[in-house]
Amino acid sequence: MRYHIALSYASNLELIAQNAEAGKCPMNAMWDISKLLKAKVHLPIADSSSPLDLIGSKIIGKPQHWALARSLSNQLQSDDVIFCVGEDVGFPIARLCGAKVAPPKIAVFVHNINQLQGRLALKLLNVQDWVDLFVTISPVQADFLRKSLRLSHKRVCQVVEAPPTDISFFTPGPASPKKLRPMIGSRDLQKRDYQTLADATQDLNVDVKICAFSPDAKGLKQALPKVMANHMSCCFYDWRELVQFYRDCDIVVITVIENNLPASLNTLFEAMACRRPVIITRSSGIIANLIGAGIVTGVNSGDSVGLKQAIAKLLNDPQKAFEQAQQGYELVLNQFNHHKYTQALVRKLTSTFGMIDNSKLVFHTRTNLYV
């Protein structure tokens, strides 16, 4: 059985792995998975010129995803397995490769399939006829696929519950000596509600810092208050600066607009890996489980009063904050991290589609990754 991985984005996984070894960034899970499966990695084809690719991109994905799908339809056979990292590239591949006389086995990791574009793509492309395995980290996405498409549990799998957090990169450490007062931190712009955070902290003796991480002007406009308060700031950080950002936080606060997307999970698990206490907007799935276990503090969406009380409670009780942070740290170390994610995904693929000639699929350390 020959394995392949289709990426949604142009990325040099080998260079990322080298930078990760040097401590410049976290490891990319797809690099480890490609090595374990001896998989060939396929990137979107940037120089797409076919009108059909443009038409397909009106449904889902980009023209370069459809160009890659056309190219793979001439290469992949029945003894090939292709794992697609998102529906943007996976659905074009399923549509163009699945209808072959001897199609490859196709697995697609879905992220946001129950929204309008995803629903439309499912209806127009009928990819459920060609995709052998849907994988997700979201119970909402898994339930939607099972119920709306009447798919069995064998074809829809929530193989992991959390993103691949690199615990060799995101680690606890001392705060910067330049801190003058308690710091509340938050990362990212997707589906964020920073107005509620601004309202909750306006009377507290704290600094609020937001890591935008990528210069997304549209995201900034939607997520941030129209007028930034004096105690708030928003900056862009590189990977190593992001780790220090977490270490400087007295509390990481994740205020999310009500939705079914796992928009907050990266920030949540990175903060826990850095052993920081977390306050987060209530949601379903693993977030609800962590709140119920007392590992993170939950607040209602848009509740600035409740958020202010939760922040004050942790700031005024350092022992409670430390205990909560320690529980989250141990959970990431033992259960929700890069290595567990990679092993679970590889096991699911090989148990579904067949093994490869790589009998020892065991992780050890970053410097001695495989045995």
ZASETOR-601574 format. One record per residue (C-alpha): residue number from 1; residue in one letter; x, y, z. Coordinates in Angstrom, 2 decimals. Layout:
<rs>
{r NUM; 'a'; {X; Y; Z}};
...
</rs>
This chain:
<rs>
{r 1; 'm'; {0.00; 0.00; 0.00}};
{r 2; 'r'; {1.43; 3.37; -1.05}};
{r 3; 'y'; {0.54; 6.40; 1.05}};
{r 4; 'h'; {0.28; 10.02; -0.07}};
{r 5; 'i'; {-0.48; 13.30; 1.74}};
{r 6; 'a'; {-2.13; 16.25; 0.01}};
{r 7; 'l'; {-1.52; 19.62; 1.68}};
{r 8; 's'; {-3.87; 22.58; 1.42}};
{r 9; 'y'; {-0.98; 25.02; 1.37}};
{r 10; 'a'; {2.47; 25.35; -0.15}};
{r 11; 's'; {4.89; 24.37; 2.59}};
{r 12; 'n'; {8.44; 23.08; 2.85}};
{r 13; 'l'; {7.96; 20.45; 5.54}};
{r 14; 'e'; {11.63; 19.47; 5.56}};
{r 15; 'l'; {12.70; 23.08; 6.23}};
{r 16; 'i'; {10.09; 23.36; 9.00}};
{r 17; 'a'; {11.47; 20.17; 10.54}};
{r 18; 'q'; {15.01; 21.61; 10.43}};
{r 19; 'n'; {13.83; 24.84; 12.05}};
{r 20; 'a'; {11.96; 22.84; 14.69}};
{r 21; 'e'; {15.13; 20.92; 15.52}};
{r 22; 'a'; {16.83; 24.28; 16.01}};
{r 23; 'g'; {14.04; 25.44; 18.31}};
{r 24; 'k'; {12.81; 28.15; 15.93}};
{r 25; 'c'; {9.26; 26.82; 15.51}};
{r 26; 'p'; {7.05; 23.87; 16.48}};
{r 27; 'm'; {7.17; 20.62; 14.56}};
{r 28; 'n'; {4.62; 20.11; 11.78}};
{r 29; 'a'; {2.64; 16.91; 12.34}};
{r 30; 'm'; {2.39; 16.20; 8.63}};
{r 31; 'w'; {6.17; 15.84; 8.41}};
{r 32; 'd'; {6.17; 13.13; 11.08}};
{r 33; 'i'; {3.16; 11.41; 9.51}};
{r 34; 's'; {4.81; 11.44; 6.07}};
{r 35; 'k'; {7.90; 9.79; 7.51}};
{r 36; 'l'; {5.98; 7.14; 9.43}};
{r 37; 'l'; {3.83; 6.26; 6.42}};
{r 38; 'k'; {6.66; 6.71; 3.90}};
{r 39; 'a'; {4.18; 8.97; 2.18}};
{r 40; 'k'; {4.77; 11.23; -0.80}};
{r 41; 'v'; {3.68; 14.79; -0.03}};
{r 42; 'h'; {1.78; 16.71; -2.71}};
{r 43; 'l'; {1.45; 20.50; -2.75}};
{r 44; 'p'; {-1.15; 22.66; -4.52}};
{r 45; 'i'; {-0.15; 23.46; -8.12}};
{r 46; 'a'; {0.36; 27.20; -8.22}};
{r 47; 'd'; {0.37; 27.73; -12.00}};
{r 48; 's'; {-3.16; 26.51; -12.62}};
{r 49; 's'; {-4.50; 27.84; -15.91}};
{r 50; 's'; {-7.51; 25.63; -16.58}};
{r 51; 'p'; {-10.95; 27.31; -16.60}};
{r 52; 'l'; {-12.28; 24.14; -14.96}};
{r 53; 'd'; {-10.05; 24.75; -11.94}};
{r 54; 'l'; {-11.50; 28.25; -11.57}};
{r 55; 'i'; {-15.05; 26.91; -11.84}};
{r 56; 'g'; {-14.36; 24.22; -9.25}};
{r 57; 's'; {-12.93; 26.80; -6.85}};
{r 58; 'k'; {-16.29; 28.60; -6.86}};
{r 59; 'i'; {-17.64; 25.54; -5.02}};
{r 60; 'i'; {-14.74; 24.83; -2.67}};
{r 61; 'g'; {-11.00; 25.26; -2.46}};
{r 62; 'k'; {-8.78; 27.28; -4.76}};
{r 63; 'p'; {-7.81; 26.74; -8.42}};
{r 64; 'q'; {-4.48; 25.28; -7.33}};
{r 65; 'h'; {-6.30; 22.60; -5.30}};
{r 66; 'w'; {-8.28; 21.57; -8.37}};
{r 67; 'a'; {-5.11; 21.60; -10.47}};
{r 68; 'l'; {-3.50; 19.21; -7.99}};
{r 69; 'a'; {-6.58; 16.99; -8.10}};
{r 70; 'r'; {-6.42; 16.81; -11.91}};
{r 71; 's'; {-2.75; 15.92; -11.78}};
{r 72; 'l'; {-3.30; 13.19; -9.15}};
{r 73; 's'; {-6.18; 11.68; -11.11}};
{r 74; 'n'; {-3.59; 10.61; -13.70}};
{r 75; 'q'; {-1.22; 9.17; -11.08}};
{r 76; 'l'; {-3.12; 7.44; -8.29}};
{r 77; 'q'; {-4.29; 3.83; -8.57}};
{r 78; 's'; {-6.29; 1.39; -6.47}};
{r 79; 'd'; {-3.28; 0.48; -4.32}};
{r 80; 'd'; {-2.71; 4.12; -3.34}};
{r 81; 'v'; {-4.05; 5.84; -0.23}};
{r 82; 'i'; {-4.21; 9.63; -0.13}};
{r 83; 'f'; {-4.78; 11.56; 3.08}};
{r 84; 'c'; {-5.98; 15.13; 2.49}};
{r 85; 'v'; {-5.38; 17.62; 5.30}};
{r 86; 'g'; {-8.56; 19.62; 4.63}};
{r 87; 'e'; {-11.79; 19.61; 2.67}};
{r 88; 'd'; {-10.50; 22.47; 0.50}};
{r 89; 'v'; {-8.05; 20.09; -1.18}};
{r 90; 'g'; {-9.74; 16.78; -0.25}};
{r 91; 'f'; {-13.07; 17.38; -1.97}};
{r 92; 'p'; {-11.54; 18.25; -5.36}};
{r 93; 'i'; {-9.34; 15.14; -5.11}};
{r 94; 'a'; {-12.33; 12.99; -4.14}};
{r 95; 'r'; {-14.40; 14.34; -7.02}};
{r 96; 'l'; {-11.74; 13.89; -9.72}};
{r 97; 'c'; {-9.96; 10.78; -8.43}};
{r 98; 'g'; {-12.88; 8.91; -6.86}};
{r 99; 'a'; {-14.79; 8.39; -10.08}};
{r 100; 'k'; {-11.95; 6.48; -11.74}};
{r 101; 'v'; {-12.45; 2.83; -12.67}};
{r 102; 'a'; {-9.74; 1.88; -10.14}};
{r 103; 'p'; {-9.84; 4.77; -7.66}};
{r 104; 'p'; {-7.39; 5.30; -4.82}};
{r 105; 'k'; {-8.48; 5.11; -1.20}};
{r 106; 'i'; {-9.28; 8.63; -0.01}};
{r 107; 'a'; {-9.27; 10.04; 3.52}};
{r 108; 'v'; {-10.16; 13.68; 4.22}};
{r 109; 'f'; {-9.65; 15.67; 7.41}};
{r 110; 'v'; {-12.68; 17.97; 7.71}};
{r 111; 'h'; {-12.63; 21.23; 9.65}};
{r 112; 'n'; {-15.72; 23.27; 8.80}};
{r 113; 'i'; {-18.03; 21.12; 6.77}};
{r 114; 'n'; {-21.32; 22.02; 8.43}};
{r 115; 'q'; {-21.20; 25.66; 7.33}};
{r 116; 'l'; {-22.84; 26.94; 4.13}};
{r 117; 'q'; {-19.93; 26.38; 1.74}};
{r 118; 'g'; {-19.28; 22.89; 3.08}};
{r 119; 'r'; {-22.93; 21.90; 2.82}};
{r 120; 'l'; {-23.08; 23.24; -0.74}};
{r 121; 'a'; {-19.93; 21.35; -1.72}};
{r 122; 'l'; {-21.32; 18.10; -0.32}};
{r 123; 'k'; {-24.53; 18.56; -2.29}};
{r 124; 'l'; {-22.92; 19.54; -5.61}};
{r 125; 'l'; {-19.90; 17.22; -5.60}};
{r 126; 'n'; {-21.36; 14.11; -3.92}};
{r 127; 'v'; {-17.97; 13.48; -2.34}};
{r 128; 'q'; {-19.53; 11.12; 0.18}};
{r 129; 'd'; {-19.65; 8.63; -2.69}};
{r 130; 'w'; {-15.88; 8.78; -3.12}};
{r 131; 'v'; {-14.38; 9.51; 0.31}};
{r 132; 'd'; {-13.59; 6.31; 2.20}};
{r 133; 'l'; {-12.82; 7.97; 5.55}};
{r 134; 'f'; {-13.73; 11.35; 7.03}};
{r 135; 'v'; {-11.51; 12.40; 9.96}};
{r 136; 't'; {-12.06; 15.32; 12.34}};
{r 137; 'i'; {-11.20; 16.60; 15.80}};
{r 138; 's'; {-14.67; 18.11; 16.27}};
{r 139; 'p'; {-17.61; 16.07; 17.59}};
{r 140; 'v'; {-19.93; 18.61; 15.94}};
{r 141; 'q'; {-18.40; 17.94; 12.53}};
{r 142; 'a'; {-18.51; 14.17; 13.09}};
{r 143; 'd'; {-22.17; 14.21; 14.16}};
{r 144; 'f'; {-23.11; 16.38; 11.18}};
{r 145; 'l'; {-21.49; 13.97; 8.71}};
{r 146; 'r'; {-23.04; 10.89; 10.28}};
{r 147; 'k'; {-26.53; 12.33; 10.49}};
{r 148; 's'; {-26.78; 14.43; 7.33}};
{r 149; 'l'; {-25.06; 11.92; 5.03}};
{r 150; 'r'; {-26.14; 8.81; 6.95}};
{r 151; 'l'; {-22.58; 7.56; 7.17}};
{r 152; 's'; {-21.47; 4.78; 9.48}};
{r 153; 'h'; {-19.05; 5.23; 12.34}};
{r 154; 'k'; {-16.50; 3.31; 10.28}};
{r 155; 'r'; {-16.44; 6.11; 7.69}};
{r 156; 'v'; {-16.50; 9.05; 10.12}};
{r 157; 'c'; {-13.90; 9.14; 12.86}};
{r 158; 'q'; {-13.06; 11.67; 15.55}};
{r 159; 'v'; {-9.63; 10.12; 15.82}};
{r 160; 'v'; {-8.24; 12.88; 18.05}};
{r 161; 'e'; {-9.80; 15.57; 20.25}};
{r 162; 'a'; {-7.12; 18.24; 20.13}};
{r 163; 'p'; {-4.64; 19.78; 17.67}};
{r 164; 'p'; {-1.00; 18.61; 17.57}};
{r 165; 't'; {0.72; 20.73; 20.23}};
{r 166; 'd'; {4.52; 20.37; 20.15}};
{r 167; 'i'; {5.46; 20.00; 23.82}};
{r 168; 's'; {9.15; 20.20; 22.92}};
{r 169; 'f'; {8.56; 23.78; 21.73}};
{r 170; 'f'; {5.75; 25.07; 23.92}};
{r 171; 't'; {7.24; 24.69; 27.38}};
{r 172; 'p'; {7.03; 26.46; 30.76}};
{r 173; 'g'; {9.62; 29.09; 31.56}};
{r 174; 'p'; {10.26; 32.31; 33.46}};
{r 175; 'a'; {8.34; 35.48; 32.70}};
{r 176; 's'; {10.12; 38.51; 31.30}};
{r 177; 'p'; {11.68; 40.73; 33.99}};
{r 178; 'k'; {10.22; 43.75; 32.15}};
{r 179; 'k'; {6.67; 43.00; 33.32}};
{r 180; 'l'; {5.31; 45.84; 35.45}};
{r 181; 'r'; {1.89; 44.43; 36.39}};
{r 182; 'p'; {-0.26; 41.32; 35.80}};
{r 183; 'm'; {-0.74; 40.41; 32.14}};
{r 184; 'i'; {-3.80; 38.91; 30.51}};
{r 185; 'g'; {-2.98; 37.39; 27.13}};
{r 186; 's'; {-4.88; 35.97; 24.20}};
{r 187; 'r'; {-3.91; 34.75; 20.78}};
{r 188; 'd'; {-5.47; 34.78; 17.30}};
{r 189; 'l'; {-8.28; 36.61; 15.56}};
{r 190; 'q'; {-10.56; 33.87; 14.28}};
{r 191; 'k'; {-14.04; 34.12; 15.83}};
{r 192; 'r'; {-12.65; 36.15; 18.74}};
{r 193; 'd'; {-14.62; 38.58; 20.91}};
{r 194; 'y'; {-12.11; 41.06; 22.31}};
{r 195; 'q'; {-14.75; 43.66; 23.12}};
{r 196; 't'; {-15.97; 41.48; 25.98}};
{r 197; 'l'; {-12.38; 41.10; 27.19}};
{r 198; 'a'; {-11.93; 44.88; 27.02}};
{r 199; 'd'; {-15.10; 45.48; 29.03}};
{r 200; 'a'; {-14.12; 42.88; 31.64}};
{r 201; 't'; {-10.66; 44.33; 32.26}};
{r 202; 'q'; {-11.29; 48.08; 32.01}};
{r 203; 'd'; {-11.29; 48.54; 35.81}};
{r 204; 'l'; {-8.63; 45.95; 36.63}};
{r 205; 'n'; {-4.96; 46.72; 37.23}};
{r 206; 'v'; {-3.76; 44.56; 34.33}};
{r 207; 'd'; {-2.23; 44.79; 30.89}};
{r 208; 'v'; {-4.08; 42.97; 28.10}};
{r 209; 'k'; {-1.93; 41.82; 25.19}};
{r 210; 'i'; {-3.23; 40.14; 22.08}};
{r 211; 'c'; {-1.06; 38.07; 19.77}};
{r 212; 'a'; {-2.50; 38.56; 16.28}};
{r 213; 'f'; {0.18; 36.17; 14.99}};
{r 214; 's'; {-0.59; 36.87; 11.31}};
{r 215; 'p'; {-1.21; 40.31; 9.77}};
{r 216; 'd'; {-4.87; 39.69; 8.89}};
{r 217; 'a'; {-6.44; 43.14; 8.44}};
{r 218; 'k'; {-9.96; 41.76; 8.05}};
{r 219; 'g'; {-9.59; 39.64; 11.18}};
{r 220; 'l'; {-8.27; 42.63; 13.14}};
{r 221; 'k'; {-11.27; 44.74; 12.20}};
{r 222; 'q'; {-13.78; 42.06; 13.15}};
{r 223; 'a'; {-12.18; 40.85; 16.39}};
{r 224; 'l'; {-10.81; 43.97; 18.09}};
{r 225; 'p'; {-12.77; 46.78; 19.75}};
{r 226; 'k'; {-13.38; 49.82; 17.56}};
{r 227; 'v'; {-11.33; 51.85; 20.02}};
{r 228; 'm'; {-8.51; 50.04; 21.83}};
{r 229; 'a'; {-8.35; 50.82; 25.54}};
{r 230; 'n'; {-5.09; 52.18; 26.98}};
{r 231; 'h'; {-4.39; 48.94; 28.83}};
{r 232; 'm'; {-4.74; 46.83; 25.66}};
{r 233; 's'; {-2.32; 46.22; 22.81}};
{r 234; 'c'; {-2.21; 43.98; 19.76}};
{r 235; 'c'; {1.07; 42.91; 18.17}};
{r 236; 'f'; {2.41; 40.33; 15.73}};
{r 237; 'y'; {4.73; 37.69; 17.17}};
{r 238; 'd'; {7.02; 35.13; 15.60}};
{r 239; 'w'; {7.09; 31.58; 16.97}};
{r 240; 'r'; {9.74; 32.09; 19.64}};
{r 241; 'e'; {8.17; 35.38; 20.72}};
{r 242; 'l'; {4.86; 33.54; 21.03}};
{r 243; 'v'; {6.32; 31.10; 23.57}};
{r 244; 'q'; {7.61; 33.98; 25.71}};
{r 245; 'f'; {4.24; 35.69; 25.29}};
{r 246; 'y'; {2.55; 32.69; 26.94}};
{r 247; 'r'; {5.15; 32.58; 29.72}};
{r 248; 'd'; {4.52; 36.25; 30.48}};
{r 249; 'c'; {0.78; 35.71; 30.85}};
{r 250; 'd'; {-0.64; 35.52; 34.36}};
{r 251; 'i'; {-3.83; 34.22; 32.71}};
{r 252; 'v'; {-4.63; 33.28; 29.11}};
{r 253; 'v'; {-8.17; 34.34; 28.25}};
{r 254; 'i'; {-9.92; 33.00; 25.14}};
{r 255; 't'; {-13.15; 34.85; 24.41}};
{r 256; 'v'; {-14.88; 33.32; 21.42}};
{r 257; 'i'; {-18.02; 34.25; 19.51}};
{r 258; 'e'; {-20.56; 31.46; 19.86}};
{r 259; 'n'; {-19.96; 28.95; 17.09}};
{r 260; 'n'; {-19.23; 25.28; 16.46}};
{r 261; 'l'; {-15.70; 25.78; 15.14}};
{r 262; 'p'; {-12.65; 24.61; 17.10}};
{r 263; 'a'; {-11.28; 28.14; 16.72}};
{r 264; 's'; {-9.78; 28.29; 20.20}};
{r 265; 'l'; {-8.12; 24.91; 20.54}};
{r 266; 'n'; {-4.61; 25.84; 19.36}};
{r 267; 't'; {-4.40; 28.70; 21.85}};
{r 268; 'l'; {-5.90; 26.57; 24.62}};
{r 269; 'f'; {-3.42; 23.70; 24.35}};
{r 270; 'e'; {-0.39; 25.89; 23.68}};
{r 271; 'a'; {-1.18; 27.85; 26.84}};
{r 272; 'm'; {-1.61; 24.66; 28.87}};
{r 273; 'a'; {1.69; 23.32; 27.49}};
{r 274; 'c'; {3.32; 26.51; 28.82}};
{r 275; 'r'; {1.60; 25.83; 32.17}};
{r 276; 'r'; {-0.62; 28.88; 32.18}};
{r 277; 'p'; {-4.13; 29.04; 33.70}};
{r 278; 'v'; {-6.85; 29.48; 31.09}};
{r 279; 'i'; {-10.28; 31.13; 31.05}};
{r 280; 'i'; {-12.36; 30.25; 27.99}};
{r 281; 't'; {-15.82; 30.78; 26.54}};
{r 282; 'r'; {-18.05; 27.77; 27.18}};
{r 283; 's'; {-18.46; 25.39; 24.26}};
{r 284; 's'; {-19.20; 21.76; 23.52}};
{r 285; 'g'; {-16.85; 18.82; 23.20}};
{r 286; 'i'; {-13.45; 18.81; 24.82}};
{r 287; 'i'; {-13.78; 22.39; 26.09}};
{r 288; 'a'; {-16.89; 21.45; 28.06}};
{r 289; 'n'; {-15.04; 18.41; 29.44}};
{r 290; 'l'; {-12.06; 20.50; 30.57}};
{r 291; 'i'; {-14.33; 23.05; 32.23}};
{r 292; 'g'; {-16.26; 20.27; 33.97}};
{r 293; 'a'; {-13.02; 18.78; 35.29}};
{r 294; 'g'; {-11.86; 22.14; 36.66}};
{r 295; 'i'; {-8.81; 22.19; 34.39}};
{r 296; 'v'; {-9.86; 25.47; 32.78}};
{r 297; 't'; {-12.36; 28.12; 33.87}};
{r 298; 'g'; {-15.46; 28.56; 31.74}};
{r 299; 'v'; {-17.45; 31.75; 31.15}};
{r 300; 'n'; {-20.55; 32.43; 29.08}};
{r 301; 's'; {-20.25; 34.07; 25.68}};
{r 302; 'g'; {-20.41; 37.86; 25.90}};
{r 303; 'd'; {-20.55; 37.88; 29.72}};
{r 304; 's'; {-18.09; 40.62; 30.65}};
{r 305; 'v'; {-19.18; 40.63; 34.31}};
{r 306; 'g'; {-18.62; 36.89; 34.69}};
{r 307; 'l'; {-15.29; 37.17; 32.89}};
{r 308; 'k'; {-14.15; 39.99; 35.19}};
{r 309; 'q'; {-15.03; 37.89; 38.23}};
{r 310; 'a'; {-13.17; 34.86; 36.85}};
{r 311; 'i'; {-10.04; 36.92; 36.12}};
{r 312; 'a'; {-10.09; 38.56; 39.56}};
{r 313; 'k'; {-10.59; 35.22; 41.27}};
{r 314; 'l'; {-7.48; 33.69; 39.70}};
{r 315; 'l'; {-5.36; 36.81; 40.17}};
{r 316; 'n'; {-6.32; 36.97; 43.84}};
{r 317; 'd'; {-5.69; 33.25; 44.42}};
{r 318; 'p'; {-2.25; 32.38; 42.96}};
{r 319; 'q'; {-2.37; 28.88; 44.45}};
{r 320; 'k'; {-5.63; 28.13; 42.67}};
{r 321; 'a'; {-4.22; 29.52; 39.43}};
{r 322; 'f'; {-1.10; 27.37; 39.78}};
{r 323; 'e'; {-3.07; 24.19; 40.50}};
{r 324; 'q'; {-5.29; 24.75; 37.48}};
{r 325; 'a'; {-2.27; 25.46; 35.27}};
{r 326; 'q'; {-0.49; 22.34; 36.55}};
{r 327; 'q'; {-3.49; 20.13; 35.76}};
{r 328; 'g'; {-3.61; 21.46; 32.21}};
{r 329; 'y'; {0.14; 21.04; 31.79}};
{r 330; 'e'; {0.05; 17.40; 32.90}};
{r 331; 'l'; {-2.90; 16.70; 30.59}};
{r 332; 'v'; {-1.03; 18.00; 27.56}};
{r 333; 'l'; {2.14; 16.12; 28.49}};
{r 334; 'n'; {0.32; 12.82; 28.96}};
{r 335; 'q'; {-2.57; 12.91; 26.52}};
{r 336; 'f'; {-2.98; 15.82; 24.12}};
{r 337; 'n'; {0.21; 16.57; 22.24}};
{r 338; 'h'; {1.98; 16.30; 18.91}};
{r 339; 'h'; {3.17; 12.72; 19.45}};
{r 340; 'k'; {-0.21; 11.37; 20.59}};
{r 341; 'y'; {-1.93; 13.11; 17.68}};
{r 342; 't'; {0.48; 11.70; 15.11}};
{r 343; 'q'; {0.38; 8.17; 16.47}};
{r 344; 'a'; {-3.43; 8.14; 16.63}};
{r 345; 'l'; {-3.80; 9.36; 13.06}};
{r 346; 'v'; {-1.24; 6.91; 11.68}};
{r 347; 'r'; {-2.88; 4.01; 13.54}};
{r 348; 'k'; {-6.29; 4.94; 12.16}};
{r 349; 'l'; {-5.06; 5.17; 8.58}};
{r 350; 't'; {-3.10; 1.92; 8.68}};
{r 351; 's'; {-5.87; 0.01; 10.48}};
{r 352; 't'; {-8.37; 1.20; 7.87}};
{r 353; 'f'; {-6.35; 0.92; 4.67}};
{r 354; 'g'; {-3.50; -1.45; 5.45}};
{r 355; 'm'; {0.02; -1.43; 6.78}};
{r 356; 'i'; {3.18; -0.37; 5.02}};
{r 357; 'd'; {6.69; -1.72; 5.18}};
{r 358; 'n'; {7.56; 0.31; 8.27}};
{r 359; 's'; {7.03; -2.05; 11.16}};
{r 360; 'k'; {8.23; 0.14; 14.03}};
{r 361; 'l'; {5.91; 3.14; 14.21}};
{r 362; 'v'; {7.06; 4.28; 17.65}};
{r 363; 'f'; {7.93; 7.84; 18.71}};
{r 364; 'h'; {10.74; 8.56; 21.06}};
{r 365; 't'; {12.39; 11.98; 21.21}};
{r 366; 'r'; {12.74; 14.78; 18.71}};
{r 367; 't'; {16.44; 14.05; 18.19}};
{r 368; 'n'; {15.75; 10.33; 17.79}};
{r 369; 'l'; {12.27; 10.45; 16.35}};
{r 370; 'y'; {11.87; 6.94; 15.02}};
{r 371; 'v'; {13.13; 3.46; 15.92}};
</rs>
